[in-house]
Amino acid sequence: MMKPRRSVSNGSHSSNDSLSTFGRGLGSRSGSKRPKAPRRNLFYKGKDSDDELEFPVDDENPRAALPGRRRNPNGKKKGRFVCLWIIMSVVGVTALCLWSYQERVVMKAQLGEHETMMHEQEINQSMQYDSKIQKMKEENSQLQQKLADEKELKIINQQLKDEKHRLELQVKDVNDQNYHLQNNKGNNDHSKQEVQHLEQQVHALENTKAYLSAYKTTMQENIKLMSKTALLEKFGPGPHHVEIEMRFDSHQGHADKGFITLELAPVDELPHAVYWFLEQVTRKLYDGCSFHRNAGHVIQGGPVHSFMTPPGTGNAELNQRFTDAGFGSLLFQEYSPNFPHHKYTLGYAGRPGGPEIYISTQDNSKIHGPGGQMNYEDPAEADTCFAKIVKGFELVDRMQNSPVKDGSFHSMKDNVAIVSMRKIKIQ
């Protein structure tokens, strides 16, 4: 406990002298010999120097209660050290943050450069890939053209062989006639009479041929006129469209089907063939038939059974349907040079054409045009081309790539069923 110590003035010393003496005593204990100036008495309450002064006194530690005590200089040093340490810490953290930010900036720049480089590499690889694909397409197109040319050469070669055989037969006939004339050389008068008789027969045959040719032309024009009249009355001026529903025997357990859309030739170009085909379609004569032959340059279809043909119905029954309806083969080989056998067109096969049809998978204008089929009675005639495909080209390409059986006829291993043919309207 701190007790107040009283100081009583005795008349010979003032209160300031007491404080000075007390201060000097403290200075002598601290080892300082320099006299210090008297301090202001913070505990002085009186007006005169003789008034009492009161100081709080601690019996155990008297120095603790003395007024005006000086602070320890070591405390200031410690505070400066703390401030310095804080400043250095702030500087270090700031430097660390700047270093980390710089690292992120550098890494971001490197990542940007890397992404740019990768993007350029991707573009280069894509361009290289596109160029390779284009080159492969061009090579494939060239190979396809070579195959088509090879097939056409084979067909021309076969035609040349047939022509050679026909000429050989003619030469043989001429040789036989020469041999006959040489054996009858002694009877010149009889030979002259025979020659005159033969010339008369030839002249008569030429007159008959001219008459029949004119009559044939007149009949064809009449058939065209009647067909056009019936076509316009029953089906309208056109353009006429027919949709073929097909189904493949893919053995996949589901309906693998597709549709081909046909646009028929203009009425003024091929009135008889267009009318004939529309009658066959509306009478549903092709329903249940199939595309059954893949000759490479054509896909042939007609009254041949498929996997969807009802049991008990064979090729003979399918052909009989056309005969009973009166719309089997065409009445004559109608052809228009304005509607040739280009790729993806339809024509009638045979002489006269029908009911077999075929789709050209290449340009067959030469081999199926006028004079292209030398193995028929009139080699100047041409196959009838009466329609073109406007939708479903991929189905034709699929049939062209289908496998065939062994043999020269090129029958398909799996016939493609013709489910139905229907006349449709396209807006």
Residue pairs with C-beta under 8 A, 6 or more apart in sequence:
1 59
2 56
2 57
2 58
2 59
2 65
3 57
3 59
4 54
4 55
4 56
4 57
5 55
5 57
6 52
6 54
7 15
7 18
7 52
7 53
8 52
9 15
9 49
9 50
11 50
14 49
14 50
15 41
15 44
15 49
15 50
15 51
15 53
16 38
16 41
16 49
18 53
19 38
19 39
19 41
19 53
20 38
22 66
23 36
23 38
23 39
24 35
24 36
26 63
26 66
27 33
27 34
27 35
27 36
39 67
39 68
40 68
41 53
41 67
42 67
42 68
43 53
43 54
43 55
43 67
44 51
44 53
45 51
45 52
45 53
45 54
46 52
55 65
55 66
55 67
56 65
57 65
58 64
58 65
63 69
148 297
148 362
151 296
151 297
151 362
152 297
152 362
152 366
152 367
155 297
155 367
156 367
159 367
159 374
162 374
162 375
163 374
166 374
181 191
184 190
184 191
185 191
216 332
219 332
220 332
220 334
223 272
223 331
223 332
224 271
224 272
224 334
225 271
227 271
227 272
227 274
227 275
227 276
228 267
228 268
228 271
228 272
228 275
230 275
231 267
231 271
231 274
231 275
231 278
232 267
234 278
235 275
235 278
235 423
237 267
238 264
238 266
238 267
238 274
239 263
239 264
239 266
240 263
240 264
240 274
240 278
240 423
241 261
241 262
241 263
241 264
241 390
241 423
241 424
241 425
241 426
242 261
242 262
242 264
242 277
242 278
242 281
242 387
242 421
242 422
242 423
242 424
243 259
243 260
243 261
243 262
243 421
243 422
243 424
244 259
244 260
244 261
244 262
244 392
244 418
244 420
244 421
245 257
245 258
245 259
245 418
245 419
245 420
245 421
245 422
246 257
246 258
246 259
246 260
246 291
246 395
246 416
246 417
246 418
246 419
247 255
247 256
247 257
247 308
247 416
247 417
247 419
248 256
248 257
248 258
248 398
248 414
248 416
248 417
249 256
249 306
249 307
249 414
249 415
249 416
249 417
250 256
250 414
257 419
258 392
258 394
258 395
259 391
259 392
259 395
260 389
260 391
260 392
260 395
260 396
261 389
261 390
261 391
261 392
261 424
261 426
262 346
262 387
262 388
262 389
262 390
263 387
263 388
263 389
263 390
264 274
264 277
264 278
264 386
264 387
265 273
265 274
265 336
265 339
265 385
265 386
265 387
265 388
266 339
267 274
269 336
269 338
269 339
270 334
270 335
270 336
270 339
270 384
270 385
270 386
272 330
272 331
272 332
272 334
273 330
273 334
273 348
273 353
273 384
273 386
274 386
276 327
276 330
276 354
277 386
277 387
278 423
279 325
279 327
280 286
280 322
280 325
280 327
280 354
280 355
280 421
281 421
281 422
281 423
282 423
283 325
283 327
284 420
284 421
285 321
285 322
285 325
285 327
285 355
286 301
286 303
286 355
286 418
286 420
286 421
287 418
287 419
287 420
287 421
288 305
288 306
288 308
288 309
288 310
288 313
288 318
288 417
288 418
289 301
289 302
289 303
289 304
289 306
289 318
289 418
290 301
290 302
290 304
290 305
290 306
290 309
290 415
290 416
290 417
290 418
291 299
291 300
291 301
291 359
291 399
291 412
291 415
291 416
291 418
292 300
292 301
292 302
292 304
292 306
292 411
292 412
292 415
292 416
293 299
293 300
293 301
293 358
293 409
293 410
293 411
293 412
294 300
294 399
294 400
294 402
294 404
294 410
294 411
294 412
295 410
296 361
296 400
296 410
297 360
297 361
297 362
297 364
297 367
298 358
298 359
298 360
298 361
298 364
299 358
299 359
299 361
299 396
299 399
299 400
300 349
300 356
300 357
300 358
301 356
301 357
301 358
301 359
301 416
301 418
302 349
302 355
302 356
302 357
303 315
303 318
303 319
303 321
303 322
303 355
303 356
304 315
304 318
304 415
305 313
305 314
305 315
305 318
305 415
306 415
306 416
306 417
306 418
307 414
307 415
307 417
308 417
308 419
309 318
309 417
319 328
319 355
322 328
322 354
322 355
327 354
327 355
328 354
328 355
329 348
329 350
329 352
329 353
329 354
329 355
330 348
330 352
330 353
330 354
330 384
331 352
332 352
333 351
333 352
333 353
333 381
333 382
333 383
333 384
334 384
335 369
335 370
335 381
335 382
335 383
335 384
335 385
336 385
337 370
339 345
339 385
339 386
340 365
340 369
340 385
341 347
341 360
341 363
341 364
341 365
341 368
341 369
341 383
341 385
342 360
342 363
342 364
342 365
342 388
343 360
343 361
343 362
343 363
344 359
344 360
344 361
344 388
344 389
344 393
344 396
345 359
345 360
345 385
345 387
345 388
345 389
346 357
346 358
346 359
346 360
346 385
346 386
346 387
346 388
346 389
347 353
347 357
347 358
347 360
347 368
347 383
347 384
347 385
347 386
348 354
348 355
348 356
348 357
348 383
348 384
348 386
349 356
349 357
349 358
349 383
350 356
351 373
351 376
351 377
351 381
353 383
353 384
359 389
359 396
359 399
360 368
361 396
361 397
361 400
364 372
366 372
367 373
368 382
368 383
368 385
369 382
369 383
370 380
370 381
370 382
371 379
371 380
371 382
372 382
372 383
373 379
373 381
373 382
373 383
389 396
399 412
399 416
402 412
402 413
402 414
402 416
403 412
403 413
403 414
404 410
404 411
404 412
404 413
405 411
405 412
405 413
